[in-house]
Amino acid sequence: MATQLVPLPEIERLSPSVIRILGGNPGKFTLQGTNTYIVGTGKQRLLIDTGEGKLSWIRAIKETLSKENATITRAIITHWHHDHVGGVKDLLEISPQTKVYKHKPLDGQLDIEDGQVFETEGASLRALFSPGHTQDHMALVLEGEDAMFTGDNVLGHGTAVFEDLLTYLHSLDKMRTAFGGRAYPGHGAVVEDGPAKIVEYIQHRKLREDQVIQVLKSSKGSSTLQAKESGQEPDQWTSMEIVKIIYKDVPENLHAPAEGGILQILAKLSEEEKVVEEVKKTSSDSDSQSEHQTERQSTSAKMVEKLDTPNVAESMSDTQVADAFTKYYMQRATKEFSEDLDLIRGAGDFKDDALPILINALQQGTTIFSISEQRRIAEATKEAEGMEGGS
């Protein structure tokens, strides 16, 4: 049974500088409707997203601006989806002087760069390029509140959809460290602890990935997820076979939508060279949607164990060895995804005794390290990254 959504007011002041106006377009994917935000405290204010241009939204915008004795001088679009850009034309009819900003802008719009700052009375917004939900996605940090407008990368209810999982996870981690307070999402209620919600998102994706890997490592001949013996050729699994195991308690009519997430995980694992993924088109149906569905159903994958340990030659320099391990360590992610990133990001200066541990670990194919070993190895990788950045 679907979870009941919390009702949200059509117009609500969320903070001294933020007013949320619902887009008037509630639905399965838009939840209570698209959240649009008027930002600032003076006569000239910013608007984040425009909904679909529904009549109720147009009326609410006019009513709010009149009550606040304010105008919209700049509109910032988080991404290209219609439920966020559909009201641009109507906004320009209300406020013809409004400048519209969007990453990868359309005609008449202005571009947004990562780190670009938008100042207005009572508020300062910093753009954060965060592709994942879409390739043009921008989040916005509200500096004075230490809050973030997360667009559709993070929602107030449930989880988000995305175009590319690996890119999405990188963006989530980038967003997580950029603020410490509230998240104002593109859909749903305000999230009081935004970074904690992002960690939940990352952990959820890591859990699903671990489940997929467990299936890929298991034997098809067993009724349980029994691991195959060492040295045995791994079985090849279709994406739908994986879905039927992981989502065995979910109604079958939801398996096809769930397959999209599994395909994203397989694509990520393939990009990381952990699996071999094959996509075969078995139908010549001219209908593009039918072709896409047939192609998806024939996607299969199997584990590639030999890629786990990188080659470390005696002739390699310390920097080259550390660089090889950087890629290896990030791919393995044997502990919590977010903790691994924190460890590498927070490592100190290079230590002379890190490389012997690193080389020995690689040569022996070790995959689990103590905390002290992980930190010393991370220090080596950070030094390698610093050398590359300065070259």
N, C-alpha and C positions, 0 to 999 in steps of 0.2 A: 504494500500500500504506500502511495506517495506521501512524503512528509508535507504537512500543511505549512505554507509559507506565512511568515509573520506579516500582517497588513502594514503597509507604510502610508503615511500621509502624502497627498499629492504634492504639497509644498511644506517643507520643514527646514527651519534653521538648525543646523547641526553644530555650529560654532559661531563665534563673533564674525568670522570672515567667510563662512561657507553656508550656502542655502542649496538644498537639494530639491529639484523639481522632476517628478516622474514623467517619463515620456508618453504615458497614456497608451502603452502597447504591451500589456501583460501577456504572458504566454509560456509555453513549455521551456523555451530556451532563453527568454528575456526575463523570466521570473516575474516580479511585481511590475516590471517595465524597465526600460533603460533609465539609468540615473544620469541626469544632467545637473551640472553644478554651477551656480553663480558664485564667483570668488572675489573677495575684496570688501571694503567698507565705505569707499568714497562714491562719487558720482560716476566715475568711469570704472567699469568692472570687467572681469574676464568671465567667459563661459567655457566650460569643459563639456564637449559633445552636445549634439542637437537632437537626439532621438530620431524619430521617423517623420517628424513634422505633423503629428496628429493635432487635430483641432483643440483638444483639451490641453495639450502642451503649449500651443501657441497662446491660448487664453491665459494659462498659468504664468508664462513668461511675461506677458504684457502686464498682468495684475501685479506680479512681484516687482517689476521694474518701476511701475507707477508708485507702488507703496514705498519703495526704497528711494524714490527720486533719483534713479540711476539709469545709465545706458550701458549697453555692451559694446565695447570698443574693439575687443579681440576675442575670437573664438578659437579654442584649441581642440583639435580632433584627435582622439587617442588611436583610432585605426579606421580602416576603410569600410567596415561593415555598414549596411544600410541603416540598421537601428541606431547608428551613431552619427551618420552623416546626412540622413534623410531630411533633417529639418534645416539644413544650411540655407536653402532658398527662402524659406519662410522667415528665418532669422534676418536675412538681408533685407527683406521687405519691412521688418520691424525696425531694424537699425542698419540703414544703408551704408553707414560709415564703418561698419565692422570689418576688420581684417581677419581672414580665416587662415589658420596655420595647421598644416598636417605634414608629417613625414611622407616623402614621395608625393608632393602636392599635385592636385588637378589644376586645370586652367583657372586662373584667377586666385589661386591660393598661394600661400607662402610656405616655404620649407621650415621644418624644425630640425635642429641639430642636437645631438646628444650633449647634454650639459647646458643647453641654452636656457637663459633666465628670463622670465616674464615678470616684470614688476608692476604693481598697481597699489593704490592706497590700501593699506591694511593687509597686504599679502605679497609674497614672493614665491613664484613657482619655478622649479628647476626640472627641465625635461630629462628623462632617463630612457634611452633607447632600449627597448625590452622585447625584441621579436620572440615569437612563440605562438601565441594565439593567432596572430597574423605576422607577416614579415615586416609590416610598417608600424608595428605597435610601439606606442610611447606611454610610459607612466610619468607621473608628475609629482615631485616632492614639494609639499607645502612647508617651506622652511620654518616659518614661525611656530608651527604646531608640531614639527617633527612628524608630520603625517604624510601619507601618499595617496594620490588618486591612482588606483591600480589598473584602471581600464578593465579589460576582460581577461587579463592574466590571472587575477585573483577575484573571486566572487564572494558575495555575502552569504551564499548558501550553496552547498555542494561543491563540485570541482569544475574546472574549466576545460574546454576543448582547445586543441592546439593543432597547428599545421606541422610542426617538427618537434619531436620530443627532446632531442639532445639540445637544440637551440633553446627550447622552452625552459629546461632545467637550468641552463646557464643563466638565463634571464631571471628566473626566480631567485637564484643565489645572489645575483647582482642587486635585485630589488631588496632582498632580505637585509642586506648590510647598509642600505641607503637611508634608512629611517628607523625610528624606535617607537612610534606611537600608533595612531589610528590608521586603518586602511579605509579609504572611501572607494568602494568598488563600482564597476560599470553596471552591475546588477545586484540587487539584494541589499540587505541592511548593512550599516556601518560595522566594521570589525574593530573592536577596541584594541586588541593586541595584534597589529598587522604582521610583524615579523614572526610571531608564534604561528599564525595561520599559514604563512608561507612555508615554515618548517613542516607543518602538517601536510601541505601539498607535496613537498619534496619526498617526505617519508612514504606517503601514499604511492607515489610513482615508483619509488625504490622497492616497495613491497610487491607491486605488480610485476616489476622487472624480475625480482627474485623468484616469483612464482613461475614466470615463463621459463627462466633458466632451469628451474627444478624439473619442469616438464620435459624440456629439451634433453636433459641429462638422464631421463628415466627410460625404462623399457616399455615399449608398446604392448608387450606380451603379458604384462602384469596388470591386475585389477587395481593395484595401488601404485603410487609413484615410486617404484623400486628403481634404485640407481643401477646403471649398467656396470658390469665389472670392468676394471681397468684394462685398457688395451682393446676393448671391443669397439667396433665401429658404431658411432652414435646413430640412433634412429632418426629418420627425417619426419618432421611433423608439419602438417598443414596448419595455417593460422586458425581455421575453424576447429580442428581437432584440439588445439590448445585452448580455445574458447570453451569448448564443451567440458573440459576438465576444470579449468579455473572457475568458470561460472556455472558449475553443475547444478547449483541450487537456485539459479536465476531462470525465469521462464524462457522457453526457447525463442519466443518472438522478440526477445531482447538480445539474442546472441549476435545477430547481424550488426547492430550498433556497437556492441562490445568488441567486435572484431576489429573495428577501426583503431581502438586503443592498442590492441595486440599487435597490429601491423606497425604502428608507430614504435612500439618497443622493439620489434624485430628489425626495423630499419635502423634504430639506434645501435643495437647490438651488432648489426652488420657493418655499420660505419666504424664501430670500435674494433672490428675484426674479431669478434667473439663468436659469430655464427656465420655460416654460409647461407645466404637467402636466395631462393629461386622464385621467379615470377613467370608463370606460363599462361598464355592466353589460349584457351581451348575452344573458344567460340568465335565465329566470324560475324556475329550479329551486328548489324549496322547501327543499332541504337546505342549511343555512347554510354548511357547509364547501365544497360545490360552488359555491355562489354566490361565496364569497370567492375561490376559485381562479379562477373565470371572470373576476371583476372584476379581479384582479391581472393576468391575462394580457392584458387589454385596456388596461392603463395605458400611456400614451404620453407623450412629452415632446419638446420642441425648445428650442434655445437662444434666448435673448432678448438680443441684443447691445445694443439701445438702452438697456437699463437699466444698462449698465456705468458710464456717467459721469453723476453727479448734476447737476441744474440748479443753477447758481450765479448768482444775480441780483446786480446792483450794489447793490441796496437792502438786501441781507442784511447783518446785523451780523457782526463777526468771529467771534463765538461761534456764530452760526447756520451760517456757512461751515464752521467747524471741525467742528461737529456733523455736517454733511452728509458731510464727508470721513471722519469716524470710521466711519460706517456703510459707506461705500464701501470704505474701506481694509480693514476687517475682512472684508467679503464677497469682495474680490478675492483676498486671501491669496496674493500672487504668489510669495512665498518660502515657506520651511518654516513650517507652521502654528504650531508652538511658538515659532519664532524671532520671528514677527510679534507674538505675544502678549507675549513677553519684551520686545520693543522698545517697545511701547506702555506696558506696565506699568512699565518701568524708565526711562522718559523723565524728564528733569529739569524745571526751571522753564520757564515760557513765555518765549520770546524774540521780540523785536519783528520780527525779520527772517523769522520762520517763515511769516507769513501771505502775503507776496508770492509765496514759492515755492509755497505751497499753492494759492493762487488761480490762478497761472499754470499749474500742473500740471493742475488741474481743467479749465480752459478749453481746454487743448490735448489733453485726453484721455489724458495720460501715464499709463502703468500700471506702469512700472519706474523706480525712483528709486535714486540712489546711496545708500550707507550714511549719509553725512552729511545728505543731503536727507531720508531716511527719519526720522532721529533728530530733525531740526528740525521736521518735520511732526508727528511723534508728540508732541513737546512741546506743539505747538499743540492737539492733540486732548486731551491730558491737562488742559490749562488749561480747555478747554471743559467737560470732564467735571466738573472741580472747581467751576466756576461753577454748573453745573446742580445739583450736589449741595448747594450752599449756598443755593439759592433756595427 
